[in-house]
Amino acid sequence: MNHLPKFVQLKEVGPRDGLQNEKKWISTADKIAWINMLSDSGVEEIEYTSFVNPKMIPALSDAREVGRQIKRNPKVVYSALVPNMKGLEFALDAGIDAASVFMSASESHNQKNINKTIDATYPVLDEVIREAKQAGKRITGYVSTVFDCPYEGKITPDQVLRVCENLFASGADDLSLGDTIGTAVPTQVEQLLDVLMKHYPKDKLILHFHDTRGMAIANIMTAMHLGIHRFDSTVGGLGGCPYAPGAAGNVATNDVLYLLHGLGIKTGIDEMKIQNAGIFIQNKLGKTLPSRSLAYFANAQ
């Protein structure tokens, strides 16, 4: 295990990727209280909302109010998903520290998710990235369906590489590679990273696993053995994609922390505070979240 990273950075995306697919409305006050709990946990970055059209993602229609009212920890980067120039305008007004843009490696998923071809998406994101950079914001590019697509099946590493090349050329600082439907296995992770790491430094790559088939932890272990030390996760395993039928939530922050801390890998995150944040949002949603670590913690109370 000596070649595993000594430190792993987890970006908490629960307030955005976790809540976006929830049918039950979480009040603005509860969102703020939850984000404030996460801000006090040691997490270095929280993706706290999305500035997409509220008609598309009603669960996050209070994005500006949340951004203006959260208690900001100076040690935390507060980022948000930004689809276009209008979204960027609202995001900057709400005081984001960093912006995330998004597209898919799969043509079909890109059409479903963004209503544009891949080629037509580049100019839109290029403008957003350019303006956000001029405003002094760091940019993460999300690339969805990097392993499998719900409409097209297997996606090749070369398809992913072409999208990555364009996003980096536009000025993205780093890329988050998404197993959007949660079907990847470790060999696919190896194959993709083998291609991408020949072109880009490992610290520019973030892995974003959903846990539909229970492979997320195995895939994280594989990625760490290959030198990756940045991952996205959500408290409790919240999440899902409106345009990826059957996709489960993201890998649970609680479970990843149990793994990392058990391996002696530092994160700077207080595991107990994450568990308490999980109990909080689980109670507000009125349902049991999929995190095994959270379930153990809740039953022990």
N, C-alpha and C positions, 0 to 999 in steps of 0.2 A: 504493500500500500504506500510505499515511500514516494511514488511518483504522482500521487494524488495532490491536488492543490492544497496549500496550507490555509488559504482563505477563499471563501465562496461568497459572491454577492448575489443576494436574492432581491429582485424587484417585486414589490407587492402590487399586483394588478387587480386584486379583488374588488375594490370600489368601482373599477371600470369593467374589466372583462368578467368579473364575477357577477355583478349586478345587472349587466346589460340584457341578460336573457331571462331575468326573473319576472314572473307575472305579477307577484305581489309588490305593491308600491312601498318602498322604504322612504319614510318622511325625510325631508331635508335636514331636520334637526338630528335625526338618528344617523343619517349619513355622516354629518359633521362630527357627531360624537364618536362614531366608529373610526373615522379617519384620524381623529385626535388620539384615539387609543393606539392606532398603528404608528402614528408619529412618535409616540413615546416608547416604542418597542425596540428601537435600535435599527430598524429598517432604513437603508440609505436612500431609497427612492420609492415613492408611491405614485402609481398612475391612478389618479383620483376620479377621473371622469372622462367623458367623450363629448366633443363639441360637434357631433353630427346633428342632422335635422331631427328635432324632438319627435316628429311623426314617425321616424324610422326606429328610434330607440326611446320610447316613452319613459322607460325606467330611469333615464339620465337627463330628463328634460329640465332639471334644476341645476345644470352644470355651472352656470355663472354664479348662482346664489351660493352653491357649495364652495366654489373657489374663493369667493370673497369673504366667507365666514369661518373657514377652517383656521385653527390655531397653528400657525406655521412654526415648525421647529427649524432653526437655521442649519441644522445638520442634515436635513432631509431635502431631497429634490422632489418637487411636486410637478409631475408631468401629466399630460392629457393627450388623448387621441384627437387628431385634427385632420379632417378629410379634404378640406378645400380652403380657399382664401376667406370665405365668410366665417368658417369655423375658426380659422386662425385669428381673425379680428376679435371674435368673442373670447377666445382663449387668452389672448394677450391682455384683453380688458380685465379678465378674471385673475390675471397675475400668474400664469404658468411659469415654471422655471425651465421646462424642456417640453418639446413637442414630439409626438409620434405620428408618422404617416403610415399608410397601410395599402397593400395590394397583394395579389396572389401570384404564385408561380403557375397556377392552373388557369387557362383561358376561361373555362366554364365557370369556375368559382369566382373569378374576377368579375365576370359579367353579372353573376347573381348578387355579389356583395357590393359592387361599386356601380353596376350598370354601365360599364365601359369595357372596351377591349384593353388588353395589356398595353398595347402601343398608344392608345388614347389616354391612358392613365399617366404615363410618364410626364407629359407637359404640365398636367395639373399639379402633380406632386413636386415637380421641378420648381414651379412658382412658389408653392408653399414653403419648400425647403429654403429657397433663396431669401424670401421675406423673413422667415423665422430666424435665419442666420444673421440677417441684417439687424434684427432686434436683439441679437446676442444670445439666442437660445440654442441649446444642444438638440440635435435631431436623431431620433431612432427610427429606422425604417422597419416596419413589420412586413415579413414575407410569409403569407399564409400558404397552407397546403404544400409544404416543401417535401413531403414524403408521399402522401396519398391524397387524392381528391374524391369527394363523394360522387362526382359526376363523370370523371375521366379515369379513375383508377390510379395506377402508379405514376408518379412524377419523377423524371430523371434528374440527376444532379446537374446536368447541363442546362435544363430548363431553369433551375433555381439560380445557377451561376449567371445566366443572362439578366435576370431581374436584379440580382445583387450588383452586377456591374453597373447597371443604369442608376440604381439608387446611390451607390457610392460616388459615381460620377456627378450626380446632382448635388452632392454635398452632405449626405447622411454621415453622421459620426460613427454609428454602429448599426448593426442589423440584428433583429430578433427573428429567429427561424422557427416557424410554427408548425407543430404536428397538430393541425387544426381539428382533425377528426379522431386523433388519439389511437392510431392504428400502427404506428411505426414500431419496429423491433430493433434491437441493438445493431444488427448487421446493416440496416438502412442508415442508422446514425453514423456508423463507421464510413460507409460509402460516401455519404454526403460530405462529411467533414474532411475526408481524404481529398476530395476535389476542392472544397472551398479554402482549406487551410494552405493550399499551394499558392493561393492568390492573396489571402488576407491574413493579418495577424489574429491570433486566437482571441486576444482581448477585445477585438472589434465584433465578435460573434457572441450572441446570446441565444440560448435554447429555450423554447416555449412549448412545453409538452402538455397535452390534454391526456386524461387517464381512462379513456373509454374501454380499453382492453387490459387495463392494469399493468401496462408496460412502462409508465412514466419513470418510476424509480430506477428500473433497470436501464432505461435509456439515459438517465442522468448519470448513473455510474459509468456507463460507457463513455459518455461525453467527457466526464472528469478524467478518466484514464487517458483520454486524448488531449488533455490540457485545457479544456473549457472550464471556466470558473464563474460564469455569469448565467443565471437562470431567472425566468419569470415564474411566479407561483401565486396562488390565491389562498387566503385564509379559509380553512375548512374544505377546500376543493370546490369552491363555487365556480360557476361558469358554464360555458356552452356558446355555440355560435348560431345565430338565427339562420344562417345560410349554409350550415353543415348538419344536415339531418342526422340525428342519433348521437351527435358528439356529446360526450360527458364533460364535466368541468375540468378546470386546470389541475395540474398536480397540486396537492395541498401543501401550503407553506408549513403547516404543523408537521406533516410527515417528512418533508424534506429536512426540516430542522432536526428531527429525531435521528435521521440518517447521518447528517453531517456532524452533529455534535457527538454522536456515538462513535464516529470515525476519528474524532479529534480534530475536525476541520473547523476553523473559526468562521463566524459569520457576523459577530457584533450584535446579534439579535437575542433578545430575552425570550426564551421559549415559553415561559409561563405567561408573559404578557400577550403573546400571540394566541395561546390557548384561551385566555380570557376574552380576547377580541373575537375569537371563534364562537365562544358561548354567546356573546352579545349578539352577533349578527344571526346566529342560528335561532335564537329566541325571537328576534325581530321578524325573521322570515317564517317562523312557525313550522319548521321542518328540520329533520335530521340531515346534517351535511355529511358527505362521504368520507371525510378524513378519519382514518382508523385511529390515529393518535388523539384526535379531538374526542372521538367516541370513548376511548379509554379514560381520558381526562374527565369527561363529563360523568361517566359512570362511577368514578372514584370520589366524586364530590359528596 
